[in-house]
Amino acid sequence: MNAADTGQRRDRGPRRTSARRVAFDVLRAVQVDDAYANLLLPTRIRRAGLSARDAAFATELTYGSIRMLGRYDAIIALASGRRIEQIESDVLDVMRLGAHQLLAMRTPTHAAVSATVELAREIGAHRATGFVNAVLRKVGARTDEEWDARITEGRGGDALLATRWSHPTWVVGALRDALAAERSRDELAALLAADNVAPRVQLAALPGLASDEDVEAARANVSDPGVPDAGAGAPEAADDEGRPARGDTPSGAETDRPVSPVGIRGIAGDPARVPGVAAGRLRVQDEGSQLAALALSRSSAVRPGERWLDLCAGPGGKAALLAAEAAQGGAVLVANELVPARAGLVRKALAGFGDGVTVVEGDGRRFGRDGTGVAFDRVLLDAPCTGLGALRRRPEARWRKQPEDVPELAALQSELLDAAVRVLAPGGTLAYVTCSPHLAETRGQVDALMARHGDVLAQVDTASVVRAIAARDPRVADGDTVQLWPHRIGTDAMFIALFRRVG
């Protein structure tokens, strides 16, 4: 444990920002300002000038504390004898960070408690240092398994799993329903556990741009799946009864081969130091997103001159892969985004693709209403959704989304689907994609779409398309639609459904 980690001063000069302070500042911004950790944390790390080791420490501390926030709050409430609402919010965030070090990061009790008390002083919570010290000593006096027994006592069903795996109860119920639709109820604990394991970095090698040398250089940076990244806590899995079971290796889904033909899995450290990433020929992208884009571009042979549309393109990851695929086949791509800031990200992602791509701004629901008659041969609708399929990458989403958000999002998805159908050319292919397994956003949308447009749409055997792309990977189940799962395949829980316009 170095001076940056413990919060101790190295010399008599100005205090250098510690890894713990970076984690605290990001956690507070997430709580107070609705910031996104994945956007804010890298900036704060660079501003603080953290070493690679301290950056890894800050990353695990930030993401781990956000993922396990619900569980830690239950433990802190018992250890303090107070309701969470009675604890000042900044002091509570300090103790959440301390609890994660004690229960998940194997930090020695004396070091974790001492450094966390020092952090309380650093943020100006001097009067709370005794309270922080007493509570964290109680937290550290028991193992995580012992705390699990205490916080789940008297609970059952989804409430027990929600407390154990730090998910809102409504999210647990939604995931249970989605698995039940596949007759896979016994996988719920494994799925919840996978949501709490820090995912390793996955890259996409853009076709026609990434060279063999780029790929080889990236693969040389693949980490040993049996060794956690520096500063990372011990990954978790689930035993037969859904209890936490700690181990030294991630779940099997994360250690297996890539499922995407352009994917590289398991990059260690900062991916920006990989030459192909720095040059833009390799992109950081979850393999589930890669498969979603490739399902559209490789569902059939591309004819030169085809027009493609990415209806909701921000921030541009799938659009970049589609642009590379379009260039290979002689097609052109229009990328649409509603939010100007996100449209700027799309332009950045598509820089260098030349005249083959166009970025436009506006509400995707406007397409087909302006009387222009423009038709597209392939349309990707990566629809706005609850994001319940990416909780391991965007952990704050589990605490921000509410069940009442679902109907509003589902209505928007339906309207965007109608717009996609309006501009889909005869014989054209539509890919409907969500980063959510919620049935109202997946199978429910498919059924409703076919009820509205069954006279002009036919469902495509999506699983056959995806399995062909993924070299017949048996982890992709058969069916008209595809639901990927992190605990099975090591990707985000992307949903993919393909349709073809007939008549």
N, C-alpha and C positions, 0 to 999 in steps of 0.2 A: 504494500500500500504506500503510494508516494504522497508527497506533500499536497499535490493538487487534489488527490482523492480525500485525504483526511481533513482538508480545510485548514491545515496548519501553515503558518507563514514560513517561507524559506529564509527571508532576510528582513531587514528593517525598512526596506523600501515599500512602495505602494503594493497593496495586496493584489495578487494576480487572481483573476476570476477562476474559481474552482469548478471542477466538473459538477459537483453537487449544486453549486449556485446556478450554473447553466440549466441543469435539470429542473431546479425549483422555478426559475424564471419562465421556462417553457410551460411547466405544469400550471403555473398561475395564469399565464396567457391563455391556455386552453380552457381553464375554468372560468375566467373573468371576461375575456375578450372573444371567446369562441374561435380562437386561433387553431390552426391545424399543425400538429406536431411535426409532420413530415416536411412542411414548408418552413417552419420557424426554426427548428432545431439546427439544421445545417448552418444557417446564418449565424445563430448564436455561438455555435462551436467555432466557426471561422473568426468571429469577432473576438472571442476569448483567447484565440491562439492555442487551443488545446492540442496536446500531442495526440498521436494516433491511439495510444492506450487510454488516455483520459477521454478522448472523444468516444471511444467504445464504451467506457464506463458511463459517461453521460447519456449515451444513447440507450443502453440497457436500463439505466435508472429511470429515464423519462418514460420510455414505452412500457416498461414493466409496471411502473406505478400506475399508469393510466389504464392498462389492461386489467389489473387486479384491484382497481380502486374500490369496487363494491365489496370485495372480500376483505381488504385491509380496513375499510370503514367498520365492518362488523367486528373485526378483531380489536381495533382501537376503541370502539364503544365498550366492549367488555373489559379491556385492560384499564380504561380510564374511569369506568363507572358513570360515564356521561353519554347522553345522546349526542350524535354527531352534530346536530344543529346547535348544540350548546358550546361547541368548540370554535374559536375564531378560525376563519377560513384559511388564513395564511399559516397559522400554527398547524392546522390539520394537514395542509399540504406538506409541511416539513415532516410531520410524523408519517405520512404515507410513504415518503421517500425513505425514511428510516426503516419502516416496516418491510419494504421491499428488500433492502440490504440485509436485514436480519433473517428473513424467511425464504428468500429466493436467490440471493447472490453470494451466500456463504461468507459474508463479511463477518469477522470476529465480533462478538457482542460489544466488547469494550470499545473497539474502533468505530463501529457503526453508531453506537450511542453517543460517544464523545464528539464525533464529527457532526452528527445531526444537531446536538445541543449547540455546537459552535455555529452551525448554519442558522439556528434560531436567533442567536445573538447578532449574526451578520445582517439579518433582515430587520433588525430592530425590535424583535420580540423578547426583550431581556426579561421581562416579568414572567414569561412562560417557560423559561429554561428549566426550572425545577420540575414543572409539570411534564415537559417533554422527556426529561431524563427518567422520571418515575414511570411514565407510561411505556417507554421503549424498553426499559429494563424488564418490565412485566411481559412485554411482547417477546423479548429474547429469552425469557425463562422457560418458554415452551417451544416445542418443535411445531412445524407447520401442520403435521398430522394431528398433534394434540389440539391445536387451535381449530382444525377442521372439525373434530368431534364436538368441540364446544359451540362453534357458531352454527352448526347444522342440527344441534339437539332439538328434537321436537318438530323438525321440518320433514316434509316428504314431497315426492313428486317433483314438479318443475321448480317449486320454491327451494327445495334442497339443492338441486343442480344449479340454480341461479346463484345461490350463496356460495356453493363450493367452487364454481367455475367463473364467478364474477361476471355474469351476464344479467341484464334485466330479465325478469320472469317472462315478460311478453315475448322477448327475443327467443328464449328457450322454447316457448310454446310454438313459435313460428318455425323454428328449425326442426322441432319434433314433427310437426305436420308435414314439412317438406320431405323429411326422411320417410315418414309413414307412406307418403304417396309413392315411394319406391319400395315399400315394404321392407324398410331398413331401420326400424325403430331401435334396434339394439346398438346402433352406431352413434347415438346421440352424445354419450359421454366422450367418445373419441373425437367427435367433431368439436365439442366445446373445449376439450383439451388442446386441439390443434389451433383453435383461435387464440390461445394464450402462449403459443410458441413463436418466438421471433423468427420470421421467415428469412431465409438466406436470399441474397440478391440473385435475380434472374435477368438475363440479357436476351435481346433479340438481334440476330445478325441479319441486317436488311438485305434481302435478295438483290443481286446486281451491284451492290455497293460494298458489302463486307467481303474481304478477301480471305483466302485460306489462312494467310499469315495473321489477319485480325483474329480469326477464330482460335488459332493455335495459341496466340499470345493471351487471349482471354482465358482459355482453358488452363493455361499455366498458372492462373491466379485463382483457380477453384480451390476452395478450402477443403480440408479433410472433414467429412461429415461427422466423424466421431469426436472432433475437437471443437468445443464452442469457441466463437470469436472472442477475442480479448475483451474482458469486462462483462461478457454476457453471463447471465445466470444459468443455472441448470435447467434445461428444457424439461417439460412435463409431459407425461402420458397418462393414460387412465387404466386402472385395473378393471377387473371383471365387474366390480360393483360401482364403477364410476368415481372411485376415490382418487385423489391425486397420487401419482406414483412418480417419484423423481428418478432421473437417470442421467447418464453422461452423454447420450446421443439423442438427436432429434427423432421424431417418429419416422417410420419406414418410408412414408410417402415423400419426405423431404430428401432422403438419401438415395432414392432411385434415380434412374436415368431421366434425362429431359423427355417430356412428352411432345413438345413442339419440334418440328423438323428444323426450325431456325433458332431454337432455344439453347442457351447455355446456363446451367444451373449451379449456384453455389459459389459465386464470386466473393472472395474475402476482402474486407477492408473497403476503402473508398473506390467505387467503380470508375470514377473520373480519371484515375491514374492508369487505367487500361487504355492503350493508344487508340484502339478502334472506337471506344466510347468517347474519348476526347475529340476525335475527328467526326463523330456523328454517324459512323457506319455501323456501330453497335449501339443499341438503345436499351436502357433499363426498362424492362417491361415484364410483368408477370406472364407466365406461359399460358394461363387461362385466357388472358387478353389476346395473346398471339393466336391461339386456336380460334378465337371468335372472329378475328379479322381474316384469317386464312380460310375459315369455313366459307366465307363469302367469295373470296378471290379464287379459291380452288374448287368450288362446287361444280364447275364446268370449265371447259376450255375457253380461254379469253380470245375474242375476236378483235382484231385491230380496229380502233375507232370507237370502241365501247365507251359509254359515259357512266361514271360511277358517282355516287353521292354518299358522303358521310354526313348524316343529318344532324347529329349532335357531337361535333368533333373534338371539343375541348377535353383535356389539354393537348391532345394531338398524338398520343402514342399509337393508337390503332390507325389513325390517318396516315402516319408515316409508313407503317407497314403496308397499308393499302396502296400508298403512292409508289412504293418500291415495286409492289406486285403489278400495279397498273403499268408502270414504265416497262416492265419486262414483257408485257403482252400488247403494248401499243394502245392502252386505254388512257383516258383522262379522268381526273378526279376533281370533284367539287367538294370542299370541306366547309360545312356551315357551323357556326357557333353563335349562340345568343349573346353571351356576356363578352363585352369588349376586351376585358383583361384576359379572359381565356382564349379569345380569338387571337390575341397577340402571342399566346403560347403556341397556338396551332401554327401560326406563321413561322415562328421560330423552329418548330419541329419539322416543318416542310421546306425550310430554306434549303436551296440547292437542288430542288427537284425541277426547277425551270418551268416552262410553259405547260407542262403536263398537269399542273395542279393550280387550283384557284381557291382562295379562302374568301368566304362571304360571311357577313354578319346579319343576324336576324332570327326571329322566332321560327323554328322548324315547322310549326303548324301552318305557316303561310304557303308552303309549297303546294302547287296545284290549284291554288285559289286565284292566282293573278291572271289566268287565261292565256299564259304564254304557250302552253302545250308542250313544254320541255319534258322529255321522258328520259329516264335513266335505266340502264341495263342491269345495274346492281346498286342496291341501296342498303347501307348499314344504319340501323337505328340502335345505337348504344344508349339506351334511354336513361334519363335521370331516375334514380331509384333510392331505396333506403340504404344501400351499401352494406347490407348484412352479410354479403359474401366476402368482404375484405376487412373484417374486424381485426385480423392479426396485423394488417398493414396500417389501418386507420382506426386505432383502438378507441379514440374519442367518440366515434360514430355510435358505439353501443350505448353511450350515456346521453347522446343528444337526440337521437331519433325516438319518436313516441308512436304508439300504435295508431293514434289519430292522424299521423302523417301518411299512412298507407293509402287511404281512399283518395286523397288529393293527388298523390303521385300516380296512382293507378289511373285516374281520370286523365292526367297529362299524358301518360304512356299510350292510352287509347287514342287520344287525339293525334299524337305524333305518328302512331301506326296508320291511322286513316290518311294522313298527309303522305306517308311513304307509299301507300297503295295508289294514291292519286297520281303519283309521278313515276310509277313503276311501268316500264315498257312491256308489251306483250312478250312472253318468254323470259322476262327479266326475273332476277332473284332478289329477294328481300331477306336480310338477316336481322332478326330481333334478338337483342342481347341485353342482359342486365347483370350487374354485379350484386345480385341478390337471389337467394333461393326461395324467398317468400312466395307462397302459392298465388297470392293476389297479383304479384308482379310477373309471374312466370306462366304456369299452366293455365291460370285463370285468364290471362291476357290472350293466350293462344286460342282458347276455346271461344272467347268473346270475339276475337278477330275473325275466326272462321264463321261464326254466326252472322257477322255483319257482311263479310266479303267472300263467303264460300262459293259464290257464283263466278268469281274471277281469280280466286287463289286456290292453290293446291299445296298441301304440306309436303315438304321434301324429307326423305329419310335422313335426318340430320346426323344421327349417330353413325350411319355408314360413311357419310362425308368426313366426319371428324376422325373416325377410326382409320380411314384410309390416309388422312393427313398424318396421323400419329402412328403410322406403321402398324396398324391393327392392334394398338395397345389394348390389352384386355381390361384395363381400368376405366375405359370409356364404355358405358353400358349401352345396350341396344335401345332403339326407340325413335319416334319422330322428333323428339327434342333431346338435348344433352344438358345434364346438370353435372358440373364438375364439383369436386369436394376437396378441401385441403387435407383432410385426414386420409383420403384414398389416393390422391394423385399429386399432392404437394402444390396445388395451384389455388388461387382464389376460387370461391364458389360461383363461377360464371355460369349463366344459363344461356343457351344458344338454341334458336329455332329458325329454320330456313323455310321459305315459302317461294313458290314460283307462280308468276302470273300466267293464266291460261286464257284461251279464246282470242 
